[in-house]
């Protein structure tokens, strides 16, 4: 089965790149929270729940949204679209926030709105809610970006589990460090666009995943 | 696609350190959930299922000896010790080669060594140990796995998802065997979080019961060996017949109102196994005993025409063990298949879900061939897996 990377979004180093095009760059030093909010505002995404999300969810949610704004998945049955995401530090960024609410017994205020984000797969849930995706989903943990694992996992979802499209990628935030690459994987043979400016799909394999991840 | 056999298993909870100790306790209706006073976990007493610490230390020192490790037991965290004892048990029941590149180690956990955030452990362990990949590396290196481990952290479906992942990697020929382990400890971190949700029951949890008052937490671990080849000299082989995951796409902390998405996972698992509802003789539910979860599961069961099928939840015995739950409850369900016995759903007396389902209230012997195990979790995730005896 031939699979293609039909679109991607990468966010890191104050840059947002969608399908090889730099769509946003912030020259000034901003905290992650301010940077991601500025992207959200520029892209005019009207989704108030965004403000309640933790950092990983904001990052993954935005990357997925920027891809799906241009590449519709509405032609697929919602239970045949999957999400395969991974990162290195799980939800440690938010774990520390929850731990800060309990470490001092005199200032004890654990909060369900923080605690619910102390699982890495919540970002998958946020992406699924916004885009009505109901297919296979998984969150994997590896020390560094593992294109082989992402490739193997995603490929077998197409071959053995009836998936027709998948969001596949990496969503990592810890403190001030953040990096995401989300790709849209589809079967090849989709009608190609005539527009010269349009992104040319790449074969879905480890090499191309690594190339996109490292290049931008 | 080639079949995937289950050739060894282990459960560690408050009820024991291997599958038979746990199953014997369940047969005798022993409840592992107790009122525990431990200010390092929670300021007031709390109902919890905890692995017996002195017994754990004893079993762990045996594991160190057996694997000829000269390191001090203090160099391992509580979760690592539980996982190492669990994996050592399944490996002793098997002769698979871990050193070639055909055996994969898959680890399922929600919070890993999260207790290492606490000040008291800062001097003892390197800060890297809190990363889940480092936890998996330490455990993999102990036994000498050569392939890099695969780590799944997907809320309460982690255990089933680890089994699904391993079985798919075997089916697609990437590996021949997988050692799948899952575990989570009872930590201040998790207890305070669930308390803030007001989700924890003051008394041992009562899945599906009219008077249920929330979930009980438990700690534990489990392990299974999955293989492309059957276990020699065993008549009743257990295989994974089909599995699927879905997402509710509805809410991050509340389950679907209709149960339809868990239902889709069940139907996909049945389709993959080439089975109809009439082929399923037993369901091991997630059954957390929260109001919404149990309600949703009953609707999913009805949506799949499975309301007559006997169903239980093991959480009334050992609580919700998070990253271990799907794994150890699968082991217990497989024990039902092997012995043709249905185990009582602890804590259940009167139906408390909108769609009546057939909750098991007395231990019963009947021929069993297919068992359905399911789970759902935060982030809207659902998983279903079907075990087959042949």
Interface residues (C-beta under 8 A of the other chain):
Chain A: X78 X79 X83 X88 X89 X90 X92 X95 X96 X98 X99 X101 X102 X103 X105 X108 X110 X111 X112 X115 X116 X118 X119 X120 X121 X122 X124 X125 X126 X128 X129 X131 X132 X133 X134 X135 X136 X137 X138 X139 X140 X141 X142 X143 X146 X149 X152 X153 X156 X159 X160 X161 X162
Chain B: X1 X43 X110 X111 X112 X114 X117 X118 X119 X130 X131 X132 X133 X134 X136 X137 X148 X150 X151 X152 X153 X154 X155 X161 X165 X168 X169 X171 X172 X174 X188 X189 X192 X193 X194 X195 X196 X197 X244 X245 X246 X247 X248 X249 X250 X251 X252 X253 X261 X264 X268 X272 X377 X378 X379 X380 X381
